[in-house]
Structure formats: C-alpha cells, structure tokens
Amino acid sequence: MPARRGGRASGENSAANNAANNAENSAENSAENNGENSARNSAKNNTMIGNDVVDLGDAECLPGACHPRFDARVFCPSELALLSGSTEPDRTRWVLWAAKESAYKAARRLDPRTVFSPPRFVVELHGYDSATVTAGGRYFSVDLVATCDYVHAVAYTGGASAAHSCIAVARLSVNARGQGPDRPSAAARKIALETLTRVLRVAPAELTICCDGRDRRIPALCLGANRGLTALSLSHHGRFVAFACALPS
C-alpha cells in the first residue's frame, strides 16, 4: 500500500516530522531509489525482525578510526579473511557489523536472554545487498542497503507464513541529533508511527509503540486494543534513524 504525505509540525519536533514525511513519500518511488530517505515494502517470511543503521560519516566509522584490536574482537576468522581481501575494507567492516547487529535484535525476539557476542554471529555476505547470519544454530536472512552515507541491515527469521515489512531510513537534522540523548530515539519512533499510520491506513490513535511483553527493551507495534502486537525494530546512529516493521497480514 502506498504511503501518503501528512502535515508537518513546527517547533522542536519538526525535524522528526520532516524526516517522516520524506520516508513516507519515498514508498511511492521505484525500488531502485535507495537514497537517504527510503521506505520500502517487501514480501518476507518475517515473524521476527531486527534492523541496524550505521552512519558512515560518523567519527567512529571513518577510515583509520577503529582501534587496532577492534576487528579481532568482533569478527570471526572467515570475516577477517573477507576484510583483508576487500578492496573497500572500511565499508565491508560496517556492512558486517550492521548484519550482526540486526540479526542480534531479531534473535532477542526469539529469546530475550540472547547475549550479543559479535564473533558468534557469523556473517556470510552475498555481495553488498544481502547476507546470511548464523548464530547458535539459528539462521537469519539479512537485506542490506549500502550507500556512500550509511549502511542499513534488516534481519528476518522464519515464520509460519509470508508477511510484508515496512522499512524506512531517514536523515536527521542537526537539531534533532544534538538536543539530548533521547532525541534520535524519539525521532525513530515518530517516523515509524507516522509512516505506519499511512501505510496501514489507520487512525494515529490506533497505533502505539510498546514492549513485547517479555523484555521492556524490545519494542513492538500495538495495533489497537483488539489486534495484538507485531514485531518492530528501531535504530539510530549519527545522522540517521531507521525502523523495520513486520506488517500484519
């Protein structure tokens, strides 16, 4: 279903609103448009979902910024070999990292006790647009978008039936990034709710973001009093916020 543009609010929330509007509008663009503000719907077997965004312009992600021992701490031997043979090792590093993070978030939905031990989330890249992550006997399919500005990964694990997902990445303004530690998190929630309201064609009051009932740190989308919960993943880093949501059938 196409997303439609809504109104903008003024004041301190305007950056989040602008980003949300841009994300929603781009759902009507072609699948080839994977720019800074993108929303894409895709058919996936996505009972559990996780996403991660990495700002490649962030100081910690610039070439030479990583601690010399970072790679050895977080990557397994096969990933280290991939890095050493890559013509774009810095980009490859953060593609691998985003894939691990997204799979971890999906894994925690299966078992909230899951611990993030990066080398145990083993990534096999299939180019820069998809990957498979193996962790503790579980397998995750990962969709990747790698631009010159950011990497975005969305991980799925199997469910009983195919469903749709709604995914968006948006750039924040300087004000939204700089006014307090909760601003990017609040912006990600705002973008998710405003985008999903239009994609699902429901009243804003019908959607809320809550916890999934097992762990207060794991978000879920509540579809009104009688429609239950669906998996929602939020992320932010540097200049970007993102979300991925398993749409109800």
Backbone as a ProteinNet text record, in pm:
[ID]
protein_1_A
[PRIMARY]
MPARRGGRASGENSAANNAANNAENSAENSAENNGENSARNSAKNNTMIGNDVVDLGDAECLPGACHPRFDARVFCPSELALLSGSTEPDRTRWVLWAAKESAYKAARRLDPRTVFSPPRFVVELHGYDSATVTAGGRYFSVDLVATCDYVHAVAYTGGASAAHSCIAVARLSVNARGQGPDRPSAAARKIALETLTRVLRVAPAELTICCDGRDRRIPALCLGANRGLTALSLSHHGRFVAFACALPS
[TERTIARY]
84.7	0	88.5	55.5	140.6	128.5	239.7	235.3	201.3	132.4	91.8	143.4	172.9	232.7	132.3	179.8	96.1	146.8	84.2	122.5	250.9	306.7	427.4	395.1	468	453.7	569.8	546.5	653.5	719	829.8	896.2	995.4	1021.6	1132.6	1107.6	984.2	956.7	960.5	988	977.1	1078.1	1196.7	1296.5	1248.9	1188.9	1136.9	1022.1	935.4	824.3	873	970.2	1022.2	1082.3	1158.6	1218.1	1112.3	1008	899.7	829.5	801.1	733.4	816.6	948	1034.2	1034.5	1039.7	1038.1	908.5	796.6	667	652.4	695.6	682.1	758.5	874.1	958.3	905.6	803.7	742.2	678.7	648.4	587.8	692.4	821.6	926.7	956.5	1037	1074.3	1167.8	1179.1	1267	1412.8	1444.1	1581.6	1626	1532.1	1565.6	1593.7	1721.5	1761.3	1841.8	1790.6	1860.3	1851.1	1877.9	1885.9	1752.1	1644.2	1511.9	1440.6	1432.8	1374.6	1275.8	1164	1071.4	1045.7	1055.4	1036.6	953	861.6	779.3	829.6	834.4	884.3	815.6	795.7	737.7	846.3	827.5	927.4	858.7	933.7	889.8	945.4	875.2	940.6	868.1	849.8	790.7	871.7	1003.9	1091.2	1176.2	1202	1269.4	1361.8	1475.7	1567.6	1634.1	1671.9	1738.4	1849.3	1946.2	2053.6	2098.3	2125.7	2177.4	2312.2	2406.6	2540	2566.6	2597.8	2633	2780.8	2810.9	2949.4	3027.1	2955.9	3021.6	3049.4	3005.2	3030.8	3180.1	3228.8	3372.7	3427.5	3349.3	3398.6	3402.8	3340.5	3335.1	3427.3	3496.2	3584.1	3706.5	3766.8	3887.3	3995.3	4048.4	4154.2	4105.2	3973.6	3921.5	3911.4	3900.2	3882	4009	3989.4	4102.2	4165.9	4297.6	4365	4312.9	4262.4	4215.4	4065.6	3997	3852.4	3814.3	3875.3	3838.8	3859.2	3969.8	3998.1	3897.3	3841.3	3744.7	3606.7	3568.1	3428	3406.2	3511.3	3492.6	3556.5	3491.4	3542.7	3646.4	3719.4	3825.3	3778.9	3659.8	3613.8	3583.7	3533.5	3504.8	3634.1	3733.1	3862.3	3928.9	3913	3967.1	3897.2	3765.5	3689.3	3736.8	3759.9	3808	3945.4	4034.6	4171.6	4176.7	4079.5	4077.7	3989.3	3923.6	3829.8	3902.3	3850.4	3902.4	3842.8	3738.3	3674.7	3660.8	3773.4	3764.9	3682.6	3685.9	3608.8	3459.4	3417.4	3275.5	3235.4	3318.9	3289.6	3276.2	3361.9	3357.8	3219.2	3162.3	3036.2	2916.9	2932.4	2828.4	2819.4	2934.8	2937.1	2879.3	2918.3	2870.6	2719.3	2667.2	2522	2445.9	2498.9	2434.6	2430.3	2540.6	2544.1	2442.4	2442.3	2351.7	2205.2	2171.1	2031.2	1990.2	2079.5	2048.2	2034.7	2119	2108.5	1972.6	1926.7	1796.6	1683.8	1693.2	1592.9	1602.8	1725.7	1746.4	1688.5	1699	1645.6	1494.4	1429.2	1284	1249	1336.8	1316.3	1349.3	1453.2	1496.7	1559	1486.5	1538.8	1667.9	1703.6	1827.7	1949	1928.1	2039	2140.9	2267.1	2377.7	2447.1	2480.2	2547.9	2697.5	2741.1	2882.6	2914.4	2967.1	2977.8	3040.6	3151.6	3210.1	3117.9	3019.7	2929.4	2815.2	2798	2702.7	2782.5	2788.2	2879.1	2808.1	2868.3	2807.4	2869.5	2783	2825.5	2760.9	2843.3	2790.7	2761.5	2653.7	2620.5	2620	2740.6	2751.2	2722.7	2682.8	2652	2502.1	2421.6	2276.9	2207.6	2278.9	2217	2324.6	2281.8	2374.2	2294.8	2366.8	2311.2	2391.7	2324.2	2391.3	2353.5	2454.3	2434.4	2474.6	2388.6	2418.7	2352.5	2432.5	2378.3	2278.6	2301.9	2211	2093.6	2079.8	1974.1	2030.3	1943.1	1982.1	1893.2	1957.9	1887	1920.3	1817.9	1836.8	1842.7	1939.3	1960.5	1958	1872.1	1871.9	1960.9	2042.8	2137.9	2119.5	2132.1	2145	2271	2368.3	2494.9	2514.7	2500.7	2521	2653.5	2684.9	2808	2794.5	2671	2647.9	2614.3	2549.7	2507.5	2497.8	2494.1	2462.1	2337.7	2241.3	2120.9	2099.7	2080	2058.7	1927.2	1853	1728.3	1735	1723.2	1732.9	1596	1572.9	1447	1477.5	1386.8	1392.4	1256.3	1253.3	1135.9	1012.2	897.3	768.4	678.8	556.3	466.1	410.8	408.9	351.9	425.3	416.2	481.4	404.4	474.5	412.3	487.5	437.5	504.1	580.7	681.9	754.4	757.7	759.5	775.2	906.5	991.4	1126.2	1153	1213	1247.6	1377.6	1452.9	1573.5	1556.7	1588.6	1575	1692.3	1730.4	1837.5	1778.7	1845.3	1803.4	1872.1	1804.6	1868.2	1967.6	2051.9	2149.4	2078.1	1968.4	1896.2	1843.3	1791.1	1736.1	1845.1	1968.7	2077.9	2137.4	2126.1	2207.1	2138.2	2007.8	1939	1897.4	1994	1961.7	1973.4	2001.5	2026	1904.3	1783	1663	1612.1	1669	1614.3	1613.7	1727.6	1723	1624.5	1617.4	1523.5	1379.7	1349.2	1214.3	1183.6	1282	1260.9	1234.2	1306.1	1283.2	1141.7	1093.8	957	854.7	880.6	787.4	778.8	893.7	895.4	822.7	848.5	782	630.3	582.2	437.6	371.9	432	368.8	371.5	481.3	487.8	387.2	383.6	295.7	148.7	117.1	-21.4	-70.4	14.6	-24.5	-18.7	83.1	93.3	-23.7	-60.1	-169.9	-306.5	-308.4	-433.1	-523	-463.5	-537.9	-524.4	-609.9	-601.3	-479	-413.5	-295.1	-320.2	-440	-470	-469.1	-476.5	-480.4	-343.3	-235.7	-101	-23.1	41.3	133.7	254.1	364.5	484.1	494.5	504.6	511.5	619.1	631.1	724.5	652.9	730.4	669	618.9	631.4	576.9	678.4	789.3	890.8	1011.3	1038.6	1154	1117.6	1126.1	1086.5	1175.2	1292	1383.2	1354.1	1263.5	1231.1	1100.7	1103.7	980.7	888.2	762.1	661.6	560.4	491.7	386	252.9	179.7	48.2	-56.8	-137.8	-236.5	-375.8	-391.6	-521.6	-548.2	-658.8	-687.8	-713	-764.6	-807.8	-726.3	-616.2	-542.8	-404.2	-364.4	-241	-116.9	-1.2	129.1	192.4	279.6	360.8	503	599.7	740.6	781.2	852.1	902.7	1045.8	1133.6	1273.5	1309.2	1372.4	1413	1564.4	1623.4	1767.7	1803	1916.8	1969	2120	2186.4	2330.6	2368.9	2438.1	2484.7	2371.5	2376.8	2280.4	2153.1	2141.4	2032	1950.7	1822	1732.8	1667.6	1622.7	1561.5	1466.4	1376.1	1290.8	1257.8	1217.6	1165.3	1050.3	940.8	821	759.9	724.9	653.5	506	458.4	320.3	224.3	113.3	14	-47.1	-82.5	-143	-287.1
-118.2	0	123.5	222.5	340	422.8	482.3	576.6	713.7	794.4	926.7	1031.9	1146.8	1253.2	1315.5	1341.9	1407.6	1547	1615.3	1750.7	1755.6	1876.8	1897.9	1978	1944.8	2023.4	2120.8	2231.9	2328.3	2304.5	2376.6	2365.5	2252	2201.2	2108.3	1973.5	1938.9	1811.1	1817.2	1933.6	1946.9	1861.3	1841.3	1759.9	1617.1	1563.6	1427.5	1420.4	1522.1	1523	1529.7	1616	1627.5	1496.9	1432.8	1305.1	1199.6	1200.4	1104.1	1127.2	1251.9	1280.6	1235.8	1258.7	1215.5	1064	994.8	848.9	797.3	857.6	811.8	836	952.7	982.7	884.6	840.5	758.5	617.6	579.7	449	441.6	556.7	558.1	559.1	570.4	569.1	427.2	414.5	282	213.8	81.5	6.1	41.7	108.2	145.6	265.3	337.5	457.2	419.3	404.8	371.6	486.4	607.6	725.2	739.4	861.4	885	861.8	899.6	879.7	774.8	652.3	546.1	466.5	430.6	337.6	230.3	105.9	0.6	-110	-163.3	-275.2	-398.6	-510.9	-631.3	-753	-854.1	-977.9	-1057.9	-1092.6	-1165.3	-1264	-1369.5	-1462.8	-1408.6	-1312.8	-1229.4	-1226.4	-1343.9	-1348.1	-1264.4	-1269.4	-1189.4	-1100.2	-979	-881.8	-796.2	-756.8	-667.1	-577.8	-455.8	-367.8	-289.5	-245.8	-162.6	-67.2	57.3	156.4	205.4	224.5	274.7	397.5	509	632.6	626.8	613	600.1	730.6	840.7	968.4	997.9	910.2	929.5	913.4	988.4	989	849.7	764.7	631.7	536.5	575.9	488.3	533.3	643.4	693.3	603.2	598.9	517.1	549.9	445.7	462.4	495.4	507.9	547.8	431.7	310.3	194.6	164.7	118.6	69.1	-48.3	-59.4	-168.8	-307.7	-326.7	-459.7	-478.1	-377.9	-387.5	-507.2	-519.2	-626.6	-764	-781	-910.9	-944.4	-842.5	-866.4	-902.8	-848.4	-862.8	-954.5	-987.5	-1067.9	-1205.3	-1305.6	-1442.7	-1457.6	-1569.6	-1585.5	-1566.8	-1619.1	-1605.3	-1458.7	-1383.1	-1241.3	-1161.1	-1196.3	-1129.3	-1152.2	-1273.6	-1302.1	-1219.5	-1203.7	-1121.4	-976.3	-926.2	-788.9	-769.6	-863.7	-848.7	-854.1	-922.7	-933.1	-831.8	-745.2	-649.3	-528.5	-477.9	-353.7	-232.1	-254.7	-148.8	-197.1	-215.5	-276.3	-196.7	-63.7	15.7	-2.2	-0.2	-22.5	-164.9	-262.4	-401.8	-421.5	-355.6	-368	-333	-222.2	-176.3	-248.5	-303.7	-392.5	-517.7	-575.6	-693.5	-660.6	-546.4	-507.8	-488.6	-418.2	-394.7	-526	-619.8	-750.3	-822.9	-817.7	-881.1	-818.2	-685.5	-615.3	-644.8	-643.8	-668.6	-811.3	-906.6	-1045	-1063	-993.1	-999.6	-949.1	-838.2	-784.3	-881.6	-948.1	-1049	-1168.3	-1207	-1321.3	-1294.5	-1170.8	-1138.1	-1148.6	-1135.1	-1154	-1301	-1388.7	-1531.5	-1571.3	-1509.1	-1539.5	-1413.5	-1342.3	-1217.7	-1234.9	-1359.2	-1383.1	-1383.6	-1372.6	-1375.2	-1266.8	-1304.9	-1213.1	-1179.3	-1052.1	-1011.5	-1035.7	-1148.6	-1179.6	-1174.2	-1061.8	-1041.4	-1155.7	-1218.3	-1325.8	-1446.9	-1461.7	-1576.4	-1553.2	-1431.9	-1401.5	-1395.7	-1508.1	-1524.9	-1483.7	-1388.7	-1330.7	-1390	-1429	-1466.2	-1367.5	-1282.8	-1181.7	-1240.1	-1191.8	-1224.8	-1092.2	-1040.1	-905.5	-806.1	-685.1	-582	-561	-655.4	-635.9	-743.2	-847.4	-949.2	-1030.6	-1098.2	-1180.3	-1286.1	-1384.6	-1483.9	-1476.8	-1475.2	-1473.9	-1600.8	-1668.6	-1789.9	-1761.1	-1800.2	-1776.6	-1884.7	-1967.2	-2068.4	-2162	-2200.2	-2290.1	-2222.3	-2091.5	-2017	-1947.7	-1930.7	-1867.4	-1745.3	-1639.6	-1514.5	-1467.8	-1433.5	-1370.9	-1220.4	-1155.9	-1012.8	-940.1	-839.6	-748.5	-629.8	-587.3	-479.3	-368.4	-246	-129.8	-57.4	-45.6	19.8	136.1	258.2	377.6	441.4	554	624.2	689.7	701.8	769.8	677	566	478.2	334.3	244.1	102.9	72.2	4.3	-36.8	-185.6	-257.2	-401.8	-436.9	-528.9	-579.8	-731.6	-790.4	-935.2	-996.1	-1110.6	-1184.1	-1327.6	-1384.8	-1527.8	-1587.1	-1716.2	-1780.2	-1774.8	-1772.9	-1778.9	-1876.4	-1889.3	-1986.2	-1941.1	-1809.4	-1759.8	-1634	-1602.6	-1483.4	-1359.4	-1252.6	-1126	-1013.5	-893.8	-776.4	-704.1	-632.9	-547.8	-405.9	-312.1	-170.9	-124.7	-62.7	-26.2	116.5	195.9	332.7	375	455.2	520.4	669.2	752.8	897	969.7	1079.7	1164	1265.6	1281.2	1378.7	1512.4	1618.3	1749.4	1758.5	1859.8	1879.6	1896.9	1971.8	1993.6	1864.4	1777.4	1650.7	1560.5	1574.5	1491.4	1545.6	1677.1	1736	1774.4	1767.2	1816.4	1701.8	1646.1	1544.6	1403.6	1309	1170.8	1098.7	1147.6	1077.2	1125.8	1230.5	1285.4	1186.3	1119.9	1024.9	911.2	861.1	753.2	799.7	920.6	974.7	996.2	1042.3	1064.4	933.3	827.1	696.9	648.4	667	626.2	709	837.6	925.1	888.5	865.8	827.7	695.6	599.3	469.5	484.7	556.3	569.1	645.3	754.7	833.6	759.1	688	610.3	495.7	422	305.1	344	459.1	506.3	518.6	570.1	588.8	458.9	377.7	250.4	158.9	153.6	66.9	132	262.1	336.7	326.3	360.1	358.8	496.5	523.2	647.4	643.5	757.8	759.5	699.9	718.4	667.7	515.3	448.3	301.5	238.7	316.4	261.2	320	234.3	276.9	185	233.7	151.4	114	-15.4	-64.8	-171.8	-239.2	-351.1	-478.7	-580.5	-703.1	-795.8	-754.5	-832.7	-919.1	-951.5	-1035.6	-954.3	-844.1	-761.2	-617.5	-529.7	-391	-319.4	-375.7	-311.9	-350.8	-444.2	-489	-423.4	-337.2	-268	-356.1	-320.1	-384.9	-279.5	-305.2	-216.1	-272.4	-191.8	-232.2	-179.2	-270.3	-236.1	-223.4	-136.8	-119.5	-225.9	-209.7	-296.5	-441	-464	-599.2	-664	-599	-650.8	-703.7	-694.2	-756.2	-676	-745.5	-684.6	-739.1	-658.3	-706.5	-657	-730.3	-700.9	-567.1	-487.4	-357.8	-343.9	-296.9	-273.6	-129.5	-61.4	77.8	88	183.2	203.5	346.7	391.3	522.4	523.9	601.2	620.2	746.4	836.2	957	1038.7	1056.4	1141.1	1067.7	938.6	859.8	786.8	773.8	687.6	591.1	477.5	377.3	290.6	224.4	124.9	16.6	-96.6	-207.1	-269.1	-295.9	-348.9	-460.1	-568	-677.3	-639.3	-611.9	-569.2	-685.7	-662	-769	-806.2	-932.4	-978	-931.4
0	0	0	-80.8	-85.3	40.8	80.8	191.3	136	216.8	170.8	266.8	210.6	288.5	384.9	508.8	607	636	732.3	766.1	845.3	859.1	936.2	1060.7	1166.3	1289.1	1299.2	1367.2	1386.9	1521.6	1546	1674.9	1677.9	1801.3	1819	1753.8	1721.1	1658.2	1506.4	1449.3	1304.9	1230.5	1287	1218.2	1202.6	1308.8	1300.2	1202	1203.2	1108.6	964.6	938.8	802.6	756.7	845.3	808.5	784.2	867.5	849.3	716.7	684.2	558.3	439.5	446.8	337.3	323.7	438.2	434.8	375.9	416.1	367.8	217.6	171.7	29.5	-56.5	-9.9	-95.2	-113.2	-35.1	-56.9	-195.4	-253.9	-385.4	-497	-459.3	-559.7	-604.4	-707.8	-757.3	-659.6	-673.1	-584.2	-605.7	-716	-743.5	-660.9	-601	-526.3	-381.8	-347.4	-211.5	-153.8	-160.6	-113.1	37.2	85.7	229.3	296.6	233.4	291.1	208.5	260.3	180.8	263	202.5	264.3	161.6	202.7	104.9	167	89.8	134.3	63	132.8	68.2	128.1	45.3	94.7	163	288.7	364.9	458	489.6	592.1	723	784.1	883.7	1017.5	1078.5	1209.6	1307.9	1297.7	1382.2	1292.3	1337	1253.3	1339.4	1283	1351.2	1248.3	1287.3	1191.7	1259.9	1180.5	1231.9	1123.1	1160.5	1067.2	1118.2	1026.4	1059.1	973.7	1038.4	969.5	932.9	805.5	761.9	777.2	798.6	820.9	966.7	1056.6	1197.4	1226.1	1325	1352.8	1380.2	1447.1	1482.6	1363.8	1251.9	1135	1021.7	1039.7	934.5	919.6	801	780.8	884.8	945.4	1044.5	1183.6	1203.7	1334.7	1432.2	1382	1470.4	1548.1	1670.4	1749.9	1676.6	1679.8	1606.5	1640.2	1762.3	1802.2	1781	1727.1	1710.4	1624	1507.4	1415.4	1479	1549	1611.3	1719.8	1784.7	1892.4	1840	1725.5	1685.1	1565.1	1490.1	1370.5	1385.3	1325.3	1326.1	1213.9	1209	1107.9	964.3	928.4	790.3	756.6	854.6	831.9	823.7	906.2	898.9	764.1	711	578.6	471.8	487.5	393.6	399	518.5	534.6	471.1	495.8	445	293	231.7	86.2	18.2	97.7	40.7	-17.5	-129.1	-185.9	-114.5	-33.4	45.9	190.5	260.5	394	494.4	486.4	583	560.7	436.2	406	444.5	409.3	441.5	592.1	668.4	814.7	868.6	821.7	878.8	819.2	699.3	646	733.1	766.1	853.3	991	1044.4	1177.7	1178.9	1079.3	1074.2	1061.4	981.9	968.2	1102.9	1177.8	1309.1	1404.6	1408.9	1499.5	1467.4	1338.7	1301.6	1336.9	1313.9	1347.8	1499.2	1574.3	1720.3	1768.6	1711.1	1751.4	1718.9	1603	1569.6	1663.4	1698.8	1788.6	1927	1974.2	2107	2111	1996.9	1994.4	2013.9	1967.9	1989.7	2133.1	2187.2	2323.2	2382.4	2470.5	2527.7	2606.1	2637.9	2711.4	2620.3	2490.8	2395.6	2428.1	2431.8	2459.1	2327.8	2309.9	2187.1	2199.9	2146.1	2133	1984	1934.2	1788.9	1710.4	1757.3	1675.3	1658.3	1747.5	1738.2	1640	1594.5	1487.8	1357.8	1289.8	1175.9	1047.1	976.5	857.5	731.3	639.4	503.9	407.7	347	256.4	119.4	60.1	-78.3	-155.4	-178.8	-232.5	-121.6	-160.1	-62.3	-46.5	-98.1	-85.6	-3.4	38.1	122.1	193.3	297.3	375.2	449.3	499.7	590.8	719	832.6	962	1036.9	1089	1168.2	1312	1405.9	1547.3	1630.5	1696.1	1786.2	1723	1598.4	1529.8	1463.4	1477.6	1410.7	1287.7	1188.5	1063.1	1038.4	995.3	967.6	826.6	751.2	621	641.9	579.5	601.3	467.6	458.3	344.7	378.3	283.2	305.9	204.5	250.3	162.5	207	118.3	149.3	52.8	102.7	22.4	62	2.6	40.1	176.8	229.1	356.2	471.9	444	552.8	504.6	602.5	580.2	661.5	600	671.6	650	759.5	754	820.8	759.2	817.3	816.9	935.2	950.7	975.6	914.1	927.6	968.7	1044.2	1068.5	1035.9	1011.6	954.5	1041.2	975.5	1041.9	967.6	1014	954.5	820.5	795.5	671.3	627.3	499.5	446.8	490	511.6	550.1	480.7	495.6	440.3	549.9	508.3	601.5	548.1	638.2	603.5	664.4	583.9	625.1	581.7	669.7	632.6	698	624.3	674.2	648.2	746.4	728.4	793.1	731.3	784.4	882.5	995.6	1095.3	1071.2	1113.6	1112.6	1227.3	1224.4	1332.2	1465.4	1468.4	1593.5	1652	1566.7	1616.2	1670.3	1619.2	1668.3	1797.4	1819.8	1923.5	2052.2	2063.9	2182.4	2274.9	2344.6	2443.2	2390.7	2479.7	2438.5	2383.5	2413.2	2368.8	2233.9	2178.6	2056	1939.2	1907.3	1795	1818.5	1941.2	1972.3	1953.1	2000.2	1983.3	1835.4	1759.4	1616.9	1544.3	1581.4	1518.7	1544.9	1666.7	1699.5	1622.4	1612.4	1542.7	1394.6	1333.5	1192.1	1171.6	1261.8	1249.3	1258.6	1358.7	1378.2	1263.8	1220.4	1114.7	980.8	954.1	830.2	832.6	944.2	952.1	954.9	1012.3	1009.2	865.6	779.3	639.3	560.2	585.9	514.2	548.3	676	719.9	704.5	675.5	657.4	780.1	893.8	1018.5	1084.2	1180.4	1256.1	1347	1366.5	1453.4	1591.5	1644.9	1779.1	1785.6	1669.7	1669	1684.7	1667.8	1674	1790.5	1865.1	1969.8	1968.9	2022.4	2038.4	2185	2209.9	2346.9	2353.6	2467.1	2476.8	2436	2403.6	2352	2461.5	2587.6	2697.7	2768.6	2700.9	2764.1	2810.8	2742.9	2775.7	2740.5	2838.7	2817.1	2715.8	2687.1	2592	2448	2425.5	2289.8	2247.4	2145	2105.3	2022.8	2023.2	1939.5	1898.1	1787.8	1742.7	1789.4	1866.2	1915.3	1819	1765.1	1663.1	1723.4	1818.4	1881	1985.2	2055.7	2169.6	2130	2010.6	1975	1863.8	1822.3	1707.7	1743.2	1869.7	1912.2	1876.2	1882.2	1859.4	1732.6	1672	1561.2	1582.5	1529.7	1555.2	1494.7	1573.8	1530.5	1579.6	1492.4	1529.1	1497.4	1592.5	1577.8	1589.5	1517.5	1529.6	1494.9	1545.7	1509.5	1530.5	1449	1462.9	1387.8	1455	1389	1329	1197	1126.6	1086.3	1116.3	1059.7	1166.5	1138.6	1214.8	1116.9	1168.7	1081.4	1161.7	1089.2	1153.1	1052.2	1104.8	1023	1100.4	1031.4	1097.8	1014.5	1080.2	1014.8	1007.1	886.2	870.8	890.9	954.5	972.6	839.1	824.9	700.4	691.3
[MASK]
+++++++++++++++++++++++++++++++++++++++++++++++++++++++++++++++++++++++++++++++++++++++++++++++++++++++++++++++++++++++++++++++++++++++++++++++++++++++++++++++++++++++++++++++++++++++++++++++++++++++++++++++++++++++++++++++++++++++++++++++++++++++++

